[in-house]
Amino acid sequence: MKHNRSLIRNSGFQTFATSILCIILGLIVGYLALLIIHAEGAGEAIGDVMKNFFTRPDSASRMKYFGSTLAKTAPLIFCSLSVLFAYKVGLFNIGAAGQYCLGMGVALRLALESAINPEVKISWVVCLLCGVLAGGISGAICGLLKAFCNVNVVISGIMLNWISLYGTNMLLKPVMNPTGKDTFRLVSKAKQALLPTLGMDKLFNNQYVTIAIPCAVLVAVVIWILLEKTKLGYELKATGNNPNAAKYCGMKENRNIILTMVIAGGLAAMGGAMYYLSDFEQWNVNSSSVPAMGFNGIAAAFLGGLNPIGSIFSSYFITHITMGGGNVNLSHYCPQIADLISAVIIYLCGFVLFFKTMVNNSLRKSDERRIMRQRAAEEAANQEGGNS
């Protein structure tokens, strides 16, 4: 009983339990929506969404689509890390979408420079580093405005999202495929800029499974170590929890804010650069909306309990059901049903703190009642001892 009580009081367990509760409630709401649209196929449809690649007929195709799911999970992990890292320092990095876009744009332009000048061959390492640098600069702008002008990072982030989007369109216009609206494919114009696969493409029978996947997991571990096990991580979190107290203790508040946004911007940009350097998708140079990946990172960060390790699993889950939405019977349902389920889960994530507060309040009241019973028992025992 004592073990169960201590488990319930554990903050990590509470976050995990409430996240699972959000997922279950989201699936229930999604199932009800399926029932309303077409009751007869609701059970099969929700099953197809959850199964994703398991619906494929043979093991080879299942591995291939599993690889595609992992390939789309990697950039989401980077975006969720960007959001949670800034949030740990008291900053809400809604500009992750623009940083993701800018990192992708710079990396892709450098990679496809050979399409304009065949003599130029830029490796994937240079493309990736320059993309990360671009995202870091974008984050630094938000950090500088916050540190020295007290401009809310949400405002500056939203403005930079659109600047980054249209700047990326202009940057990639020269490397647009003349037969369409997308940029050239790397495999046809810049093979040297493709991310290495380390043999994973053969394992998954999928050319888009690259080092982006293990790199995303490794970076998540590094961010956890930085935040939880280092002096810098302690200072960053202290600055976020109470800037005035941190400043009083000698911590450099402005430096910490700027550094946080630089790292957050670099993480989101790394996600965009790695995703597009895998050649999984090409960029539409006429895009008029900011990539959803950056905003989905907010959901993944909170569903993962703002924990770098939890963000790995939450990012995979969101990608899993989103891609599973393409398996539903399109004669009765639209594939966006998976987006509806994700949206409900994301909405419920806002109540994670509320659920945890309710649990802690219940535990506190239980402790108070237990202490009162113990005191009453002790007083009764003392009275009996005095009477005797």
N, C-alpha and C positions, 0 to 999 in steps of 0.2 A: 504493500500500500504506500509506504514511504517512497519507494522507487517511482511509482506511478505519479505520486504527487510532485516529486522533484522534476520528473519529465515534463509534466504539464507546465511547470513554472519556467522551463527552459525557453528562452526567447527564440532560439533556432527552431525548436520543435513547434512552437506556436506559429511561427511564420510558415513552416512547412504545412502544418495542418490547415491553416486558413487558406493557403494557396490551393491545396487540394479541394477544399470546400468550394472555393471560387470556380475551379474547373468543373466540379460536379454540377454545381448550380447552372453554369454556362451551358453544359451539355444538356441538362434538363430543359432549359429554355429553348435551345436549338431544336430539341426533339419535339417540343410542343409546337414550334413554328412549322416543322415538317408535317406534323399531324394536321395542322390547319390548312396547309397548302394541298397535301395529298396524303390522306391518312393511311392508305393501303401500303404505300412504300416507305413510310416513315422509319420503320425499324431497320430496313435494309439500307436506307440512305445514311442514317446516322452511323451505322456500322461501316459503310464505305468510307465515310469521312475519317473515322478513327483508324481504320485499317491502312489507308493510304497505299503504300507499295505492296502490302500483303494481298491486295486484290489481284495482283498480276498472276498470270497462269503458271509460270515456271520460275525456278530459282534464279536463272540468269537475268530475266527481266526484273525480278524483285530486287536483286542486287543493284541493277542499273538505276532504278528509280529511287532506291535507298541512297545511292550516291548523289543523285540530283537533290534529294532532300537535304543531305549533309552540305552540299555545295551552297545551297541557299541559306542554310543555318549559319554558316561561318560569318557572313557580313552582319547578320542580325546580332550575333554574339558581340562583335566589335561595337556596334551601335549601342547595345544595352550596357556594355562596360563604360562607354563614353558618358551615358546618362547617369549611371549610378556613381561613377567616380566624382562627377561634378556635384551630385546631390549629397554625397558624403561631406562635402565641404560647404554645404548650404547654398549651392547654386543649381538652378534648373536649366540644364543645357538643351533647350528646345531647338537650338541651332545645329544639333547633330545632323539633321537632314541636309542642311546646306554644306556642312563640313564633309559629309559623305559624298555629296555631289561634286564638290570642288576637288577632293582627293582623287575621285574617279576621273574627273575631267583632265587634270594635269597629267596623271599617270597614262591615260589613254592617248592623249595628244602626243606625248613623248614617244609612246610605243609605236604610234602610227605615223611618226615623222618620216619613216622610210617610204610611206605611200606617196609623199610629196618629193622627197629627196632620196632616191635609192641608195645613195652613198652613205646615208646616216643609218646606223644600226645601234639602237640604244637597248641595253639589256634590261631585263625585268627588275633587277635590283635597283638600278638608277631610277626607273619609272616609279617604283614603289616608294622609294625614299623621298623623291620629289613630291609625290602625291601626299605623303604623310606630312611633309613640311608645309605644304599649302594648307592642309587642314589645321595644322598647329598655328599658322599665322592667322587664319580666320578665327580660331578660338582665342588667340592672344588679343585680337581687336576687342572682342567682347570683354575679356578680362581687364584690359586697359581702361575701357570705358567705365567698367564697374569700379575699379580701384581708384581712379583719379577723378571721375566725373559723377560717380554714384548712379550710373545708368543701369537700370535693371537688365540683367542678362537675357531675360525673356524678350524684352523689347528689341534689344540689339540683335539677338539671335534670329528673331523672326524677320527682321529687315535684311539681315545678311543671307538668310535662306534664299530670298528672291534674287538678290544680287549675285549669289553663287550660281543659281540656276541659269539665269540669262547670260552670265559670264561664261559658264560652261558651254552653253549652246554656241556662243560666238567663237569660243576656243576650238570647238570640235567641228565647226562648219567646214573648214578646209579639208578635213579628212572624211567627209561624208561620201558614202557610196553614191555615185551619180544615178544609179538605177533605183534608188529608194531614198528614204529619209534617215536611215541608220548609218552609223559609222562603218568603215570597213571592218571585216573580221580579221582578228589577229592571225589566225591560222593561215590566211591567204596573203597577208601583207607584212606581218611582223612576227614570225615564229620565235625569234630570239627574245621577244618580250613576254611570251607565255610563261606563266608560273610553272615550275617543275612539279611533276606528279609523284616522284619517288616510287614509281611502280604501283601506286594506288589506283591509277586509271585501269590497269589490267585486272587488279583485284575486284574492282566494282564494275568492270566492263563499261566504264564511263570516263570519257576524256576530260570531263570538267571537275573531276575529283583531284584536287591539287593540295599543295602544302598549306593552303589557306585554312583547312580544317584543323590539322594539328597545331598550327600557329595560333588560331583563335583560342583553343583550349590552353595552350601554354601562356598566352598573354593574360588570360583570365586568372591563372594561378599566380602569375607575377603581380598582377594588380592586387590580388588578395594578400600576398606577402607584403607588398608595399604599404597597404592600408592598415594591416593588422600587426605587422612585426617590425616595422621600422620607425625611427624617430621622425622622419619626414611625414610618414603617414599619420602619426599621432598629431603632429603640428597642423597638418592640413585639416584633420577632423576637428581639432580644437578650435581652429579658426572658424570653421563652419558652425560649431555649436555655440560659441560665444566670442565674436570678434574682439570685443572690448577687453575681455579677460585674457585672450590670447595676446593682444597687444600689450597689456599690462605686464604679462610674463616675459616680454621681450621677443615674442614671435613676430616675424615680419608679415603683417596682414596683407598688404598690397602684393608683396612677392608671392605669397601663397595663393592668392586669388588668381593672379596672372598665370602662375605655373599650373594650377589646376585646369584652367581653361585651355592652355596649350596642350596638355596631355589629353584632355577630353576631346579636343578637336583633332588631334593626331590619331586617336583611337578610331573615331568615326571615319576619318579619311582613309585609314588603313583598310577598314572594311570595304569601302567603295573601290579602292584601288585593287585590292586582291580579287574582289568579285569580278570586275571587268577585265582584269588581266588573265583570268581563267578562260575568257572568251565565251562564258555561259550566255551572256546577252550582249547586244550592241546598243549603243545610246542613240535615241531619236533626237536629232539636233533641233527639232521643232517642239520639243517638250515644253508644256506650259504649266506643269505641276511639279512640285518638289517631290523627289523620290519618297515613297511611303516607308522605306526601310528605316530611315532615321526616326520617324514617329513610332514605328513598331518597336523600336529599341526602348522607348519609354515603357511600353506595355511589358516587354520582356524583363526589363530591370525591376519593375515593381512586382511582377508575378514571381520572380526569383528572389523576392524578399530583400532586394538591394544588396545581394551577396554575389560576388563575382563567380563563385562556383555554382550558385543557384541559377545564375543567368544562362549558363550553358544549357541546363535542362529546360528552362522556360523558353529559351530561344528555339530549341529543337521542337518542343511541343507545339508552339505557335506555327512554326514552319510545317510541321507534320500535318496538322489539321487543315491548314490553309491549302496545301497541295492535295490533301485528301478530298477537298471540296470539288476537285475536278473529276472525281470518280462517280458522283451521284448521277442518277438517271436524268439527263437533260431534257427529256420529254415531259417530266413532271416538275423538276426543280432546276434552279440556276446554280452554277458552281459557287456563287457568292454566299451560299448558305454557310460555308465554312467561315467566311469573313464575319457573318452575323454572330456565329458562335464565339469567334475570337473577340468580337467587339463586346459581347456580353461579359465574357471572362475579364476583359480589360476593365470594363466598367466596375465589375465587382471587386477588382483589385484595389479600387479606391476605398473599399470597406475593410481591407486587411487590418489596418490600424484600429478601426472601430471594433472588429471582432476580437483583436488582441486586448483592447482596453476592457471589453466586456468580461473576457476570461480572467484578466488580472483583478478586476473589481470583485468578481465572484470569489476568487481565491482569497482576496484581502478580507472580505466579509466572513468567509469561512474561518480564517485564522483568528479574527476578532472573537467569533463565537467560541472557538476552541479555547482561546486564552481565558475568556470569561468563565467557561465551565471549569477550567483548571483552577482559577482563583476561587470560585465558589466551593469546589471540592476541598481546597486547602483551608479555606476559612471554616468549613464544616468540621474538618479534621482537627483544627486548632481548638474549636469550641468543645468538641468531645473530649480532647485531651485536658482542657481546663476544668471541665465538669468532673472528670474522674480524679 
